[in-house]
């Protein structure tokens, strides 16, 4: 049960950081110049029950990359 609680805590912290980053980006979006969009931009959270860890995976593709 402690493993589940720890994983839940990790997930909550990771989710909070993602929301905080999104809010910070949104706050500056009104004054920033328009940015080119990526064709593919995905973010995955993977909870590994065997090892009890949380992984963060991203897939980003833009041609050509101008800003990340």
C-alpha positions in Angstrom: 0.0 0.0 0.0 2.9 2.4 0.7 4.1 1.9 -2.9 0.7 2.9 -4.2 0.7 6.0 -2.0 4.2 7.0 -3.1 3.3 6.5 -6.8 0.1 8.6 -6.3 2.2 11.3 -4.7 4.7 11.3 -7.5 1.9 11.5 -10.1 0.3 14.4 -8.2 3.6 16.3 -8.1 4.3 15.6 -11.8 0.8 16.7 -12.7 1.1 19.9 -10.7 4.4 20.7 -12.4 2.8 20.2 -15.8 -0.1 22.5 -14.9 2.2 25.1 -13.4 4.3 25.1 -16.6 1.1 25.4 -18.7 -0.2 28.3 -16.6 3.2 30.1 -16.9 3.2 29.6 -20.6 -0.3 30.9 -20.9 0.4 34.0 -18.9 3.2 35.1 -21.3 1.3 34.1 -24.4 -0.6 37.4 -24.6 2.6 39.4 -25.1 4.7 36.9 -27.0 5.0 36.7 -30.8 3.2 33.8 -32.4 5.2 30.6 -32.4 5.4 27.9 -35.0 3.6 24.7 -34.0 5.0 21.2 -34.0 3.5 18.5 -36.2 3.7 16.1 -33.3 3.9 16.9 -29.6 2.9 14.2 -27.1 3.7 13.7 -23.4 3.2 10.3 -21.7 3.2 9.3 -18.1 4.1 5.6 -17.5 3.5 4.0 -14.1 5.7 0.9 -13.7 4.1 -1.4 -11.1 6.9 -3.9 -11.1 9.6 -1.4 -10.1 7.3 1.1 -8.5 8.4 4.2 -10.5 6.9 6.8 -12.7 8.3 7.6 -16.1 7.8 10.6 -18.3 8.2 10.2 -22.0 7.8 12.8 -24.7 7.6 12.7 -28.5 8.2 16.0 -30.3 8.7 16.5 -34.0 8.9 19.7 -36.0 10.6 20.4 -39.3 12.6 22.5 -38.9 12.8 23.0 -35.1 12.8 26.6 -34.2 11.8 26.7 -30.6 11.5 24.1 -27.8 
